[in-house]
Amino acid sequence: MNLIDAHCHLANLAQTHDLSPLISEANSHGIKGFISSILMLSEIDWHKNNPDRGILIQAGVHPSFDECDLAVEDISSLVQTNTLDLVGEIGIDRSNPDLEGQQILLTEQCRLAADAELPVSLHIVGHQANAYSLLKQFPLRYMVHGYAGSVEGFELLARLDTCFTICSRILKDDKRELLEAIIDDGRYLFETDITQYYVKPNEANPLLRLIELFQRVKQISGKTESELINTQNETLLHLLGRFPW
């Protein structure tokens, strides 16, 4: 097996856990790579000080995470130094009442990604029509992370050159139609979205949640392991323009 965690927060998790043995154990269980998201200035140094060929890096000004202290200028600097593999997670979130401000931030960061020819990781919660109208203006490859909205919103965003991560939230019975739509669309990845805040008491290695997620998707979808992995790999190759793992 060659699983990739397409959205996680390793630098954040590293504040409370020694990641070296956890990553080694994850590798031994078939988790071969990670796309790790930077949301705070303090997390940049961890990635610079802990280079790992199996870890790709993304950073962005988050639309609703209060602790995100990054500015567009920081993202520009990271792009210029070739630190990033993707720009994100960026987007629009209905919990933030400043829709206009979010749209401005999203536009500025999409321009950075377009200039650098980088793919974009999106956080879209509500306002799917607004997001689609803005995003379709850019010739970018998108990954919509953790989408758990309506099927109609999914179908709209799926008109873009985009893929979707499958997260634990859409494995619930009330999201079965959405999961089936994403599987049928054939452009999907798998994610844990793990941070230090989501670790359960006495959970030895939260990175291994990806295995459980994958097995549940396999069970629900009726797809074989090879079918799911092949789709993951093809999706990553298109998103990134290469397959680093």
MOPE-V801929 format. One record per backbone hydrogen bond with DSSP energy under -1.0 kcal/mol. NH is the residue of the N-H (numbers start at 0). CO is the residue of the C=O. If there is no record, write none. Layout:
[[NH | CO] [NH | CO]]
This chain:
[[2 | 29] [4 | 32] [5 | 189] [7 | 34] [8 | 193] [12 | 8] [13 | 9] [14 | 11] [15 | 12] [16 | 12] [22 | 18] [23 | 19] [24 | 20] [25 | 21] [26 | 22] [27 | 23] [28 | 24] [29 | 26] [30 | 25] [31 | 2] [32 | 2] [33 | 53] [34 | 4] [35 | 55] [36 | 7] [37 | 57] [42 | 39] [43 | 40] [46 | 42] [47 | 43] [48 | 44] [49 | 45] [54 | 51] [55 | 33] [57 | 35] [59 | 37] [67 | 64] [74 | 70] [75 | 71] [76 | 72] [77 | 73] [78 | 74] [79 | 75] [80 | 76] [81 | 78] [82 | 77] [84 | 56] [85 | 56] [86 | 118] [87 | 58] [89 | 120] [91 | 122] [93 | 124] [95 | 92] [98 | 96] [101 | 97] [102 | 98] [103 | 99] [104 | 100] [105 | 101] [106 | 102] [107 | 103] [108 | 104] [109 | 105] [110 | 106] [111 | 107] [112 | 108] [113 | 109] [114 | 110] [115 | 111] [117 | 112] [119 | 140] [120 | 86] [121 | 142] [122 | 89] [124 | 91] [130 | 126] [131 | 127] [132 | 128] [133 | 129] [134 | 130] [135 | 131] [136 | 133] [137 | 134] [139 | 137] [141 | 160] [142 | 119] [143 | 162] [144 | 121] [153 | 149] [154 | 150] [155 | 151] [156 | 152] [157 | 153] [158 | 155] [159 | 156] [161 | 159] [162 | 141] [163 | 186] [164 | 143] [165 | 188] [169 | 166] [170 | 167] [174 | 171] [175 | 172] [178 | 174] [179 | 175] [180 | 176] [181 | 177] [182 | 178] [183 | 179] [184 | 180] [185 | 181] [188 | 163] [190 | 165] [192 | 6] [202 | 199] [207 | 204] [208 | 205] [209 | 206] [210 | 207] [211 | 207] [212 | 208] [213 | 209] [214 | 210] [215 | 211] [216 | 212] [217 | 213] [218 | 214] [219 | 215] [220 | 216] [221 | 217] [227 | 223] [228 | 224] [229 | 225] [230 | 226] [231 | 227] [232 | 228] [233 | 229] [234 | 230] [235 | 231] [236 | 232] [237 | 233] [238 | 234] [239 | 235] [240 | 236]]
